[in-house]
Amino acid sequence: MSKILLIALAGSLGTLARYGLGGLVHRLVPWPFPWGTLAVNLLGSFLFGLVFALAQERTMISAETRIIVLTGFMGAFTTFSTFMFETGELLRDSQWALAAGNLLLQNVVGLAAVFAGWALARAL
């Protein structure tokens, strides 16, 4: 099977896992805080770090499998994990300003983009 098809298959599994875990947590903890999203993002960040280290530092996972899991499954499960990993890499490399800029831009500008999208939809 081609790598593209494997990434697509892993992505569909990641989407289903996100939907399932988010729904399960929401049913177990029906408070107004988005606990389901938090659970997905925290688990995704943990799994991203685990898979990356097992592939990169321990060579227990092949480079091709790493791409399929991180790009396919994790990309659909949560892109937050990639955001956290990349920020962690910047911090690990003592790139303090870039890490702070990444956190600020992704969060503040991302939130502004949500409001801009809402405003545009209301104006149409």
Backbone atoms as SQL, in Angstrom:
CREATE TABLE atoms (id INTEGER PRIMARY KEY, chain TEXT, resi INTEGER, resn TEXT, atom TEXT, x REAL, y REAL, z REAL);
INSERT INTO atoms VALUES
  (1, 'A', 1, 'MET', 'N', 0.866, -1.180, 0.000),
  (2, 'A', 1, 'MET', 'CA', 0.000, 0.000, 0.000),
  (3, 'A', 1, 'MET', 'C', 0.903, 1.230, 0.000),
  (4, 'A', 2, 'SER', 'N', 0.529, 2.261, -0.724),
  (5, 'A', 2, 'SER', 'CA', 1.375, 3.448, -0.812),
  (6, 'A', 2, 'SER', 'C', 1.347, 4.247, 0.491),
  (7, 'A', 3, 'LYS', 'N', 2.409, 5.025, 0.686),
  (8, 'A', 3, 'LYS', 'CA', 2.519, 5.827, 1.905),
  (9, 'A', 3, 'LYS', 'C', 1.353, 6.814, 2.017),
  (10, 'A', 4, 'ILE', 'N', 0.933, 7.391, 0.901),
  (11, 'A', 4, 'ILE', 'CA', -0.176, 8.353, 0.922),
  (12, 'A', 4, 'ILE', 'C', -1.460, 7.684, 1.411),
  (13, 'A', 5, 'LEU', 'N', -1.724, 6.486, 0.938),
  (14, 'A', 5, 'LEU', 'CA', -2.927, 5.774, 1.389),
  (15, 'A', 5, 'LEU', 'C', -2.837, 5.412, 2.870),
  (16, 'A', 6, 'LEU', 'N', -1.654, 5.027, 3.324),
  (17, 'A', 6, 'LEU', 'CA', -1.483, 4.713, 4.743),
  (18, 'A', 6, 'LEU', 'C', -1.673, 5.951, 5.617),
  (19, 'A', 7, 'ILE', 'N', -1.169, 7.092, 5.153),
  (20, 'A', 7, 'ILE', 'CA', -1.369, 8.348, 5.895),
  (21, 'A', 7, 'ILE', 'C', -2.857, 8.686, 5.940),
  (22, 'A', 8, 'ALA', 'N', -3.555, 8.520, 4.822),
  (23, 'A', 8, 'ALA', 'CA', -4.996, 8.799, 4.780),
  (24, 'A', 8, 'ALA', 'C', -5.766, 7.864, 5.713),
  (25, 'A', 9, 'LEU', 'N', -5.403, 6.592, 5.710),
  (26, 'A', 9, 'LEU', 'CA', -6.056, 5.628, 6.598),
  (27, 'A', 9, 'LEU', 'C', -5.787, 5.977, 8.060),
  (28, 'A', 10, 'ALA', 'N', -4.538, 6.286, 8.371),
  (29, 'A', 10, 'ALA', 'CA', -4.197, 6.681, 9.746),
  (30, 'A', 10, 'ALA', 'C', -4.942, 7.952, 10.133),
  (31, 'A', 11, 'GLY', 'N', -5.089, 8.875, 9.177),
  (32, 'A', 11, 'GLY', 'CA', -5.838, 10.108, 9.445),
  (33, 'A', 11, 'GLY', 'C', -7.292, 9.839, 9.761),
  (34, 'A', 12, 'SER', 'N', -7.895, 8.916, 9.033),
  (35, 'A', 12, 'SER', 'CA', -9.295, 8.602, 9.322),
  (36, 'A', 12, 'SER', 'C', -9.426, 7.964, 10.703),
  (37, 'A', 13, 'LEU', 'N', -8.466, 7.134, 11.090),
  (38, 'A', 13, 'LEU', 'CA', -8.484, 6.547, 12.436),
  (39, 'A', 13, 'LEU', 'C', -8.282, 7.615, 13.508),
  (40, 'A', 14, 'GLY', 'N', -7.409, 8.590, 13.230),
  (41, 'A', 14, 'GLY', 'CA', -7.196, 9.682, 14.173),
  (42, 'A', 14, 'GLY', 'C', -8.449, 10.522, 14.365),
  (43, 'A', 15, 'THR', 'N', -9.166, 10.762, 13.269),
  (44, 'A', 15, 'THR', 'CA', -10.421, 11.515, 13.350),
  (45, 'A', 15, 'THR', 'C', -11.442, 10.775, 14.202),
  (46, 'A', 16, 'LEU', 'N', -11.573, 9.487, 13.971),
  (47, 'A', 16, 'LEU', 'CA', -12.520, 8.694, 14.751),
  (48, 'A', 16, 'LEU', 'C', -12.116, 8.626, 16.223),
  (49, 'A', 17, 'ALA', 'N', -10.807, 8.526, 16.486),
  (50, 'A', 17, 'ALA', 'CA', -10.330, 8.497, 17.875),
  (51, 'A', 17, 'ALA', 'C', -10.620, 9.813, 18.575),
  (52, 'A', 18, 'ARG', 'N', -10.418, 10.923, 17.860),
  (53, 'A', 18, 'ARG', 'CA', -10.705, 12.243, 18.440),
  (54, 'A', 18, 'ARG', 'C', -12.189, 12.359, 18.774),
  (55, 'A', 19, 'TYR', 'N', -13.027, 11.991, 17.838),
  (56, 'A', 19, 'TYR', 'CA', -14.470, 12.059, 18.038),
  (57, 'A', 19, 'TYR', 'C', -14.897, 11.172, 19.206),
  (58, 'A', 20, 'GLY', 'N', -14.365, 9.970, 19.256),
  (59, 'A', 20, 'GLY', 'CA', -14.728, 9.034, 20.315),
  (60, 'A', 20, 'GLY', 'C', -14.268, 9.483, 21.684),
  (61, 'A', 21, 'LEU', 'N', -13.004, 9.873, 21.795),
  (62, 'A', 21, 'LEU', 'CA', -12.482, 10.302, 23.091),
  (63, 'A', 21, 'LEU', 'C', -13.141, 11.587, 23.561),
  (64, 'A', 22, 'GLY', 'N', -13.282, 12.555, 22.658),
  (65, 'A', 22, 'GLY', 'CA', -13.930, 13.817, 23.036),
  (66, 'A', 22, 'GLY', 'C', -15.350, 13.590, 23.516),
  (67, 'A', 23, 'GLY', 'N', -16.100, 12.753, 22.807),
  (68, 'A', 23, 'GLY', 'CA', -17.475, 12.450, 23.203),
  (69, 'A', 23, 'GLY', 'C', -17.551, 11.708, 24.514),
  (70, 'A', 24, 'LEU', 'N', -16.655, 10.747, 24.714),
  (71, 'A', 24, 'LEU', 'CA', -16.631, 9.983, 25.956),
  (72, 'A', 24, 'LEU', 'C', -16.359, 10.897, 27.153),
  (73, 'A', 25, 'VAL', 'N', -15.358, 11.736, 27.040),
  (74, 'A', 25, 'VAL', 'CA', -15.025, 12.642, 28.144),
  (75, 'A', 25, 'VAL', 'C', -16.178, 13.611, 28.404),
  (76, 'A', 26, 'HIS', 'N', -16.793, 14.113, 27.344),
  (77, 'A', 26, 'HIS', 'CA', -17.924, 15.037, 27.511),
  (78, 'A', 26, 'HIS', 'C', -19.087, 14.355, 28.239),
  (79, 'A', 27, 'ARG', 'N', -19.321, 13.077, 27.939),
  (80, 'A', 27, 'ARG', 'CA', -20.396, 12.351, 28.633),
  (81, 'A', 27, 'ARG', 'C', -20.037, 12.086, 30.093),
  (82, 'A', 28, 'LEU', 'N', -18.758, 11.821, 30.366),
  (83, 'A', 28, 'LEU', 'CA', -18.334, 11.526, 31.740),
  (84, 'A', 28, 'LEU', 'C', -18.231, 12.784, 32.594),
  (85, 'A', 29, 'VAL', 'N', -17.855, 13.885, 31.967),
  (86, 'A', 29, 'VAL', 'CA', -17.668, 15.151, 32.693),
  (87, 'A', 29, 'VAL', 'C', -18.462, 16.233, 31.952),
  (88, 'A', 30, 'PRO', 'N', -19.780, 16.310, 32.201),
  (89, 'A', 30, 'PRO', 'CA', -20.629, 17.218, 31.423),
  (90, 'A', 30, 'PRO', 'C', -20.608, 18.681, 31.906),
  (91, 'A', 31, 'TRP', 'N', -19.462, 19.172, 32.310),
  (92, 'A', 31, 'TRP', 'CA', -19.346, 20.558, 32.744),
  (93, 'A', 31, 'TRP', 'C', -19.118, 21.460, 31.541),
  (94, 'A', 32, 'PRO', 'N', -19.325, 22.758, 31.695),
  (95, 'A', 32, 'PRO', 'CA', -19.215, 23.654, 30.540),
  (96, 'A', 32, 'PRO', 'C', -17.783, 23.835, 29.999),
  (97, 'A', 33, 'PHE', 'N', -16.770, 23.476, 30.765),
  (98, 'A', 33, 'PHE', 'CA', -15.388, 23.571, 30.275),
  (99, 'A', 33, 'PHE', 'C', -15.166, 22.507, 29.206),
  (100, 'A', 34, 'PRO', 'N', -14.410, 22.781, 28.151),
  (101, 'A', 34, 'PRO', 'CA', -14.188, 21.792, 27.078),
  (102, 'A', 34, 'PRO', 'C', -13.191, 20.696, 27.472),
  (103, 'A', 35, 'TRP', 'N', -13.579, 19.849, 28.422),
  (104, 'A', 35, 'TRP', 'CA', -12.706, 18.793, 28.920),
  (105, 'A', 35, 'TRP', 'C', -12.330, 17.781, 27.838),
  (106, 'A', 36, 'GLY', 'N', -13.250, 17.498, 26.918),
  (107, 'A', 36, 'GLY', 'CA', -12.969, 16.553, 25.849),
  (108, 'A', 36, 'GLY', 'C', -11.821, 17.024, 24.968),
  (109, 'A', 37, 'THR', 'N', -11.843, 18.293, 24.605),
  (110, 'A', 37, 'THR', 'CA', -10.764, 18.856, 23.791),
  (111, 'A', 37, 'THR', 'C', -9.462, 18.860, 24.567),
  (112, 'A', 38, 'LEU', 'N', -9.523, 19.197, 25.847),
  (113, 'A', 38, 'LEU', 'CA', -8.324, 19.180, 26.675),
  (114, 'A', 38, 'LEU', 'C', -7.736, 17.770, 26.735),
  (115, 'A', 39, 'ALA', 'N', -8.588, 16.772, 26.935),
  (116, 'A', 39, 'ALA', 'CA', -8.110, 15.390, 27.003),
  (117, 'A', 39, 'ALA', 'C', -7.437, 14.975, 25.692),
  (118, 'A', 40, 'VAL', 'N', -8.056, 15.317, 24.571),
  (119, 'A', 40, 'VAL', 'CA', -7.481, 14.982, 23.263),
  (120, 'A', 40, 'VAL', 'C', -6.137, 15.682, 23.088),
  (121, 'A', 41, 'ASN', 'N', -6.062, 16.970, 23.416),
  (122, 'A', 41, 'ASN', 'CA', -4.819, 17.721, 23.226),
  (123, 'A', 41, 'ASN', 'C', -3.695, 17.221, 24.129),
  (124, 'A', 42, 'LEU', 'N', -4.004, 16.910, 25.370),
  (125, 'A', 42, 'LEU', 'CA', -2.967, 16.418, 26.281),
  (126, 'A', 42, 'LEU', 'C', -2.506, 15.018, 25.891),
  (127, 'A', 43, 'LEU', 'N', -3.452, 14.131, 25.587),
  (128, 'A', 43, 'LEU', 'CA', -3.076, 12.795, 25.158),
  (129, 'A', 43, 'LEU', 'C', -2.303, 12.851, 23.842),
  (130, 'A', 44, 'GLY', 'N', -2.755, 13.688, 22.923),
  (131, 'A', 44, 'GLY', 'CA', -2.069, 13.836, 21.648),
  (132, 'A', 44, 'GLY', 'C', -0.645, 14.333, 21.814),
  (133, 'A', 45, 'SER', 'N', -0.443, 15.305, 22.695),
  (134, 'A', 45, 'SER', 'CA', 0.899, 15.821, 22.941),
  (135, 'A', 45, 'SER', 'C', 1.801, 14.746, 23.537),
  (136, 'A', 46, 'PHE', 'N', 1.267, 13.986, 24.478),
  (137, 'A', 46, 'PHE', 'CA', 2.025, 12.890, 25.078),
  (138, 'A', 46, 'PHE', 'C', 2.402, 11.850, 24.021),
  (139, 'A', 47, 'LEU', 'N', 1.425, 11.429, 23.230),
  (140, 'A', 47, 'LEU', 'CA', 1.678, 10.412, 22.205),
  (141, 'A', 47, 'LEU', 'C', 2.657, 10.900, 21.142),
  (142, 'A', 48, 'PHE', 'N', 2.562, 12.176, 20.768),
  (143, 'A', 48, 'PHE', 'CA', 3.484, 12.727, 19.775),
  (144, 'A', 48, 'PHE', 'C', 4.914, 12.629, 20.292),
  (145, 'A', 49, 'GLY', 'N', 5.129, 13.066, 21.530),
  (146, 'A', 49, 'GLY', 'CA', 6.460, 12.986, 22.120),
  (147, 'A', 49, 'GLY', 'C', 6.957, 11.552, 22.224),
  (148, 'A', 50, 'LEU', 'N', 6.082, 10.646, 22.605),
  (149, 'A', 50, 'LEU', 'CA', 6.433, 9.234, 22.734),
  (150, 'A', 50, 'LEU', 'C', 6.841, 8.640, 21.387),
  (151, 'A', 51, 'VAL', 'N', 6.013, 8.819, 20.376),
  (152, 'A', 51, 'VAL', 'CA', 6.298, 8.249, 19.057),
  (153, 'A', 51, 'VAL', 'C', 7.562, 8.869, 18.469),
  (154, 'A', 52, 'PHE', 'N', 7.709, 10.182, 18.607),
  (155, 'A', 52, 'PHE', 'CA', 8.894, 10.841, 18.052),
  (156, 'A', 52, 'PHE', 'C', 10.171, 10.307, 18.704),
  (157, 'A', 53, 'ALA', 'N', 10.156, 10.217, 20.021),
  (158, 'A', 53, 'ALA', 'CA', 11.357, 9.741, 20.720),
  (159, 'A', 53, 'ALA', 'C', 11.647, 8.281, 20.409),
  (160, 'A', 54, 'LEU', 'N', 10.612, 7.450, 20.321),
  (161, 'A', 54, 'LEU', 'CA', 10.825, 6.046, 19.986),
  (162, 'A', 54, 'LEU', 'C', 11.397, 5.893, 18.578),
  (163, 'A', 55, 'ALA', 'N', 11.016, 6.786, 17.683),
  (164, 'A', 55, 'ALA', 'CA', 11.524, 6.717, 16.310),
  (165, 'A', 55, 'ALA', 'C', 12.883, 7.385, 16.173),
  (166, 'A', 56, 'GLN', 'N', 13.029, 8.550, 16.741),
  (167, 'A', 56, 'GLN', 'CA', 14.234, 9.360, 16.542),
  (168, 'A', 56, 'GLN', 'C', 15.391, 8.945, 17.450),
  (169, 'A', 57, 'GLU', 'N', 15.093, 8.725, 18.712),
  (170, 'A', 57, 'GLU', 'CA', 16.158, 8.499, 19.678),
  (171, 'A', 57, 'GLU', 'C', 16.392, 7.017, 19.983),
  (172, 'A', 58, 'ARG', 'N', 15.364, 6.212, 19.881),
  (173, 'A', 58, 'ARG', 'CA', 15.487, 4.788, 20.209),
  (174, 'A', 58, 'ARG', 'C', 15.469, 3.898, 18.972),
  (175, 'A', 59, 'THR', 'N', 15.136, 4.470, 17.845),
  (176, 'A', 59, 'THR', 'CA', 14.988, 3.746, 16.565),
  (177, 'A', 59, 'THR', 'C', 14.145, 2.475, 16.706),
  (178, 'A', 60, 'MET', 'N', 13.111, 2.540, 17.534),
  (179, 'A', 60, 'MET', 'CA', 12.199, 1.415, 17.719),
  (180, 'A', 60, 'MET', 'C', 11.053, 1.474, 16.708),
  (181, 'A', 61, 'ILE', 'N', 10.911, 2.616, 16.042),
  (182, 'A', 61, 'ILE', 'CA', 9.877, 2.813, 15.037),
  (183, 'A', 61, 'ILE', 'C', 10.577, 3.342, 13.797),
  (184, 'A', 62, 'SER', 'N', 10.248, 2.802, 12.642),
  (185, 'A', 62, 'SER', 'CA', 10.896, 3.245, 11.406),
  (186, 'A', 62, 'SER', 'C', 10.489, 4.670, 11.054),
  (187, 'A', 63, 'ALA', 'N', 11.297, 5.317, 10.232),
  (188, 'A', 63, 'ALA', 'CA', 11.009, 6.683, 9.799),
  (189, 'A', 63, 'ALA', 'C', 9.686, 6.738, 9.037),
  (190, 'A', 64, 'GLU', 'N', 9.427, 5.720, 8.227),
  (191, 'A', 64, 'GLU', 'CA', 8.170, 5.703, 7.464),
  (192, 'A', 64, 'GLU', 'C', 6.968, 5.554, 8.386),
  (193, 'A', 65, 'THR', 'N', 7.069, 4.685, 9.376),
  (194, 'A', 65, 'THR', 'CA', 5.970, 4.523, 10.335),
  (195, 'A', 65, 'THR', 'C', 5.767, 5.804, 11.129),
  (196, 'A', 66, 'ARG', 'N', 6.869, 6.447, 11.495),
  (197, 'A', 66, 'ARG', 'CA', 6.771, 7.722, 12.220),
  (198, 'A', 66, 'ARG', 'C', 5.986, 8.740, 11.410),
  (199, 'A', 67, 'ILE', 'N', 6.264, 8.860, 10.134),
  (200, 'A', 67, 'ILE', 'CA', 5.544, 9.816, 9.288),
  (201, 'A', 67, 'ILE', 'C', 4.067, 9.456, 9.206),
  (202, 'A', 68, 'ILE', 'N', 3.778, 8.188, 9.044),
  (203, 'A', 68, 'ILE', 'CA', 2.380, 7.750, 8.943),
  (204, 'A', 68, 'ILE', 'C', 1.636, 8.048, 10.240),
  (205, 'A', 69, 'VAL', 'N', 2.244, 7.730, 11.373),
  (206, 'A', 69, 'VAL', 'CA', 1.575, 7.939, 12.665),
  (207, 'A', 69, 'VAL', 'C', 1.473, 9.424, 13.004),
  (208, 'A', 70, 'LEU', 'N', 2.582, 10.162, 12.878),
  (209, 'A', 70, 'LEU', 'CA', 2.568, 11.568, 13.289),
  (210, 'A', 70, 'LEU', 'C', 1.799, 12.448, 12.311),
  (211, 'A', 71, 'THR', 'N', 1.970, 12.224, 11.023),
  (212, 'A', 71, 'THR', 'CA', 1.271, 13.055, 10.045),
  (213, 'A', 71, 'THR', 'C', -0.171, 12.600, 9.867),
  (214, 'A', 72, 'GLY', 'N', -0.375, 11.306, 9.741),
  (215, 'A', 72, 'GLY', 'CA', -1.719, 10.790, 9.521),
  (216, 'A', 72, 'GLY', 'C', -2.573, 10.773, 10.768),
  (217, 'A', 73, 'PHE', 'N', -2.258, 9.853, 11.686),
  (218, 'A', 73, 'PHE', 'CA', -3.087, 9.695, 12.882),
  (219, 'A', 73, 'PHE', 'C', -3.080, 10.949, 13.746),
  (220, 'A', 74, 'MET', 'N', -1.877, 11.403, 14.138),
  (221, 'A', 74, 'MET', 'CA', -1.804, 12.541, 15.053),
  (222, 'A', 74, 'MET', 'C', -2.289, 13.835, 14.392),
  (223, 'A', 75, 'GLY', 'N', -2.033, 13.975, 13.083),
  (224, 'A', 75, 'GLY', 'CA', -2.502, 15.162, 12.383),
  (225, 'A', 75, 'GLY', 'C', -4.015, 15.289, 12.404),
  (226, 'A', 76, 'ALA', 'N', -4.704, 14.167, 12.359),
  (227, 'A', 76, 'ALA', 'CA', -6.164, 14.189, 12.432),
  (228, 'A', 76, 'ALA', 'C', -6.660, 14.170, 13.874),
  (229, 'A', 77, 'PHE', 'N', -5.920, 13.506, 14.750),
  (230, 'A', 77, 'PHE', 'CA', -6.321, 13.431, 16.153),
  (231, 'A', 77, 'PHE', 'C', -6.238, 14.812, 16.800),
  (232, 'A', 78, 'THR', 'N', -5.110, 15.493, 16.614),
  (233, 'A', 78, 'THR', 'CA', -4.948, 16.849, 17.134),
  (234, 'A', 78, 'THR', 'C', -3.719, 17.505, 16.540),
  (235, 'A', 79, 'THR', 'N', -3.889, 18.672, 15.940),
  (236, 'A', 79, 'THR', 'CA', -2.714, 19.416, 15.477),
  (237, 'A', 79, 'THR', 'C', -2.059, 20.161, 16.642),
  (238, 'A', 80, 'PHE', 'N', -2.766, 20.231, 17.764),
  (239, 'A', 80, 'PHE', 'CA', -2.198, 20.863, 18.956),
  (240, 'A', 80, 'PHE', 'C', -0.904, 20.175, 19.361),
  (241, 'A', 81, 'SER', 'N', -0.856, 18.861, 19.195),
  (242, 'A', 81, 'SER', 'CA', 0.345, 18.116, 19.575),
  (243, 'A', 81, 'SER', 'C', 1.551, 18.562, 18.746),
  (244, 'A', 82, 'THR', 'N', 1.348, 18.826, 17.469),
  (245, 'A', 82, 'THR', 'CA', 2.436, 19.325, 16.625),
  (246, 'A', 82, 'THR', 'C', 2.864, 20.707, 17.083),
  (247, 'A', 83, 'PHE', 'N', 1.916, 21.553, 17.384),
  (248, 'A', 83, 'PHE', 'CA', 2.189, 22.902, 17.889),
  (249, 'A', 83, 'PHE', 'C', 3.017, 22.832, 19.171),
  (250, 'A', 84, 'MET', 'N', 2.633, 21.962, 20.090),
  (251, 'A', 84, 'MET', 'CA', 3.376, 21.828, 21.346),
  (252, 'A', 84, 'MET', 'C', 4.763, 21.247, 21.107),
  (253, 'A', 85, 'PHE', 'N', 4.858, 20.250, 20.233),
  (254, 'A', 85, 'PHE', 'CA', 6.149, 19.646, 19.939),
  (255, 'A', 85, 'PHE', 'C', 7.096, 20.676, 19.334),
  (256, 'A', 86, 'GLU', 'N', 6.617, 21.431, 18.365),
  (257, 'A', 86, 'GLU', 'CA', 7.469, 22.429, 17.719),
  (258, 'A', 86, 'GLU', 'C', 7.894, 23.515, 18.707),
  (259, 'A', 87, 'THR', 'N', 6.998, 23.919, 19.583),
  (260, 'A', 87, 'THR', 'CA', 7.358, 24.902, 20.617),
  (261, 'A', 87, 'THR', 'C', 8.378, 24.295, 21.573),
  (262, 'A', 88, 'GLY', 'N', 8.194, 23.027, 21.929),
  (263, 'A', 88, 'GLY', 'CA', 9.157, 22.339, 22.787),
  (264, 'A', 88, 'GLY', 'C', 10.531, 22.242, 22.146),
  (265, 'A', 89, 'GLU', 'N', 10.568, 21.987, 20.852),
  (266, 'A', 89, 'GLU', 'CA', 11.845, 21.947, 20.134),
  (267, 'A', 89, 'GLU', 'C', 12.549, 23.297, 20.200),
  (268, 'A', 90, 'LEU', 'N', 11.794, 24.371, 20.028),
  (269, 'A', 90, 'LEU', 'CA', 12.380, 25.708, 20.122),
  (270, 'A', 90, 'LEU', 'C', 12.923, 25.970, 21.524),
  (271, 'A', 91, 'LEU', 'N', 12.188, 25.563, 22.541),
  (272, 'A', 91, 'LEU', 'CA', 12.650, 25.738, 23.916),
  (273, 'A', 91, 'LEU', 'C', 13.882, 24.886, 24.195),
  (274, 'A', 92, 'ARG', 'N', 13.868, 23.651, 23.718),
  (275, 'A', 92, 'ARG', 'CA', 15.013, 22.752, 23.904),
  (276, 'A', 92, 'ARG', 'C', 16.277, 23.320, 23.256),
  (277, 'A', 93, 'ASP', 'N', 16.094, 24.028, 22.138),
  (278, 'A', 93, 'ASP', 'CA', 17.219, 24.641, 21.439),
  (279, 'A', 93, 'ASP', 'C', 17.521, 26.053, 21.933),
  (280, 'A', 94, 'SER', 'N', 16.920, 26.427, 23.068),
  (281, 'A', 94, 'SER', 'CA', 17.108, 27.750, 23.690),
  (282, 'A', 94, 'SER', 'C', 16.724, 28.897, 22.763),
  (283, 'A', 95, 'GLN', 'N', 15.744, 28.662, 21.912),
  (284, 'A', 95, 'GLN', 'CA', 15.224, 29.702, 21.026),
  (285, 'A', 95, 'GLN', 'C', 14.017, 30.355, 21.720),
  (286, 'A', 96, 'TRP', 'N', 14.314, 31.077, 22.809),
  (287, 'A', 96, 'TRP', 'CA', 13.264, 31.600, 23.687),
  (288, 'A', 96, 'TRP', 'C', 12.317, 32.544, 22.962),
  (289, 'A', 97, 'ALA', 'N', 12.854, 33.474, 22.190),
  (290, 'A', 97, 'ALA', 'CA', 12.009, 34.449, 21.502),
  (291, 'A', 97, 'ALA', 'C', 11.119, 33.772, 20.463),
  (292, 'A', 98, 'LEU', 'N', 11.676, 32.814, 19.732),
  (293, 'A', 98, 'LEU', 'CA', 10.868, 32.110, 18.737),
  (294, 'A', 98, 'LEU', 'C', 9.775, 31.274, 19.404),
  (295, 'A', 99, 'ALA', 'N', 10.091, 30.645, 20.523),
  (296, 'A', 99, 'ALA', 'CA', 9.086, 29.862, 21.249),
  (297, 'A', 99, 'ALA', 'C', 7.968, 30.771, 21.750),
  (298, 'A', 100, 'ALA', 'N', 8.340, 31.903, 22.328),
  (299, 'A', 100, 'ALA', 'CA', 7.330, 32.852, 22.815),
  (300, 'A', 100, 'ALA', 'C', 6.501, 33.396, 21.652),
  (301, 'A', 101, 'GLY', 'N', 7.166, 33.706, 20.548),
  (302, 'A', 101, 'GLY', 'CA', 6.447, 34.188, 19.375),
  (303, 'A', 101, 'GLY', 'C', 5.484, 33.151, 18.835),
  (304, 'A', 102, 'ASN', 'N', 5.904, 31.888, 18.814),
  (305, 'A', 102, 'ASN', 'CA', 5.032, 30.825, 18.349),
  (306, 'A', 102, 'ASN', 'C', 3.806, 30.696, 19.244),
  (307, 'A', 103, 'LEU', 'N', 4.018, 30.709, 20.550),
  (308, 'A', 103, 'LEU', 'CA', 2.895, 30.626, 21.483),
  (309, 'A', 103, 'LEU', 'C', 1.946, 31.812, 21.310),
  (310, 'A', 104, 'LEU', 'N', 2.516, 32.998, 21.223),
  (311, 'A', 104, 'LEU', 'CA', 1.702, 34.206, 21.100),
  (312, 'A', 104, 'LEU', 'C', 0.936, 34.224, 19.785),
  (313, 'A', 105, 'LEU', 'N', 1.637, 33.993, 18.690),
  (314, 'A', 105, 'LEU', 'CA', 0.978, 34.051, 17.389),
  (315, 'A', 105, 'LEU', 'C', -0.089, 32.971, 17.230),
  (316, 'A', 106, 'GLN', 'N', 0.247, 31.746, 17.576),
  (317, 'A', 106, 'GLN', 'CA', -0.703, 30.655, 17.401),
  (318, 'A', 106, 'GLN', 'C', -1.969, 30.878, 18.231),
  (319, 'A', 107, 'ASN', 'N', -1.802, 31.358, 19.463),
  (320, 'A', 107, 'ASN', 'CA', -2.955, 31.504, 20.350),
  (321, 'A', 107, 'ASN', 'C', -3.703, 32.810, 20.139),
  (322, 'A', 108, 'VAL', 'N', -3.013, 33.928, 20.203),
  (323, 'A', 108, 'VAL', 'CA', -3.686, 35.226, 20.102),
  (324, 'A', 108, 'VAL', 'C', -4.200, 35.462, 18.688),
  (325, 'A', 109, 'VAL', 'N', -3.353, 35.260, 17.691),
  (326, 'A', 109, 'VAL', 'CA', -3.785, 35.493, 16.311),
  (327, 'A', 109, 'VAL', 'C', -4.797, 34.423, 15.896),
  (328, 'A', 110, 'GLY', 'N', -4.617, 33.200, 16.380),
  (329, 'A', 110, 'GLY', 'CA', -5.601, 32.159, 16.090),
  (330, 'A', 110, 'GLY', 'C', -6.973, 32.509, 16.635),
  (331, 'A', 111, 'LEU', 'N', -7.026, 33.018, 17.851),
  (332, 'A', 111, 'LEU', 'CA', -8.300, 33.430, 18.435),
  (333, 'A', 111, 'LEU', 'C', -8.889, 34.602, 17.659),
  (334, 'A', 112, 'ALA', 'N', -8.035, 35.548, 17.263),
  (335, 'A', 112, 'ALA', 'CA', -8.509, 36.673, 16.452),
  (336, 'A', 112, 'ALA', 'C', -9.069, 36.175, 15.117),
  (337, 'A', 113, 'ALA', 'N', -8.455, 35.154, 14.537),
  (338, 'A', 113, 'ALA', 'CA', -8.944, 34.598, 13.272),
  (339, 'A', 113, 'ALA', 'C', -10.325, 33.971, 13.445),
  (340, 'A', 114, 'VAL', 'N', -10.566, 33.321, 14.587),
  (341, 'A', 114, 'VAL', 'CA', -11.898, 32.765, 14.849),
  (342, 'A', 114, 'VAL', 'C', -12.931, 33.883, 14.863),
  (343, 'A', 115, 'PHE', 'N', -12.633, 34.969, 15.580),
  (344, 'A', 115, 'PHE', 'CA', -13.570, 36.090, 15.641),
  (345, 'A', 115, 'PHE', 'C', -13.758, 36.744, 14.276),
  (346, 'A', 116, 'ALA', 'N', -12.685, 36.827, 13.486),
  (347, 'A', 116, 'ALA', 'CA', -12.787, 37.390, 12.142),
  (348, 'A', 116, 'ALA', 'C', -13.686, 36.510, 11.269),
  (349, 'A', 117, 'GLY', 'N', -13.548, 35.192, 11.398),
  (350, 'A', 117, 'GLY', 'CA', -14.417, 34.276, 10.653),
  (351, 'A', 117, 'GLY', 'C', -15.869, 34.432, 11.051),
  (352, 'A', 118, 'TRP', 'N', -16.119, 34.556, 12.352),
  (353, 'A', 118, 'TRP', 'CA', -17.480, 34.777, 12.818),
  (354, 'A', 118, 'TRP', 'C', -18.048, 36.081, 12.246),
  (355, 'A', 119, 'ALA', 'N', -17.236, 37.132, 12.298),
  (356, 'A', 119, 'ALA', 'CA', -17.677, 38.438, 11.794),
  (357, 'A', 119, 'ALA', 'C', -17.992, 38.375, 10.306),
  (358, 'A', 120, 'LEU', 'N', -17.138, 37.703, 9.540),
  (359, 'A', 120, 'LEU', 'CA', -17.384, 37.582, 8.102),
  (360, 'A', 120, 'LEU', 'C', -18.671, 36.805, 7.833),
  (361, 'A', 121, 'ALA', 'N', -18.873, 35.715, 8.558),
  (362, 'A', 121, 'ALA', 'CA', -20.097, 34.917, 8.369),
  (363, 'A', 121, 'ALA', 'C', -21.337, 35.731, 8.684),
  (364, 'A', 122, 'ARG', 'N', -21.283, 36.555, 9.697),
  (365, 'A', 122, 'ARG', 'CA', -22.438, 37.382, 10.060),
  (366, 'A', 122, 'ARG', 'C', -22.695, 38.470, 9.035),
  (367, 'A', 123, 'ALA', 'N', -21.627, 38.937, 8.386),
  (368, 'A', 123, 'ALA', 'CA', -21.751, 40.022, 7.401),
  (369, 'A', 123, 'ALA', 'C', -22.286, 39.514, 6.064),
  (370, 'A', 124, 'LEU', 'N', -22.185, 38.210, 5.816),
  (371, 'A', 124, 'LEU', 'CA', -22.633, 37.672, 4.512),
  (372, 'A', 124, 'LEU', 'C', -24.137, 37.581, 4.419);
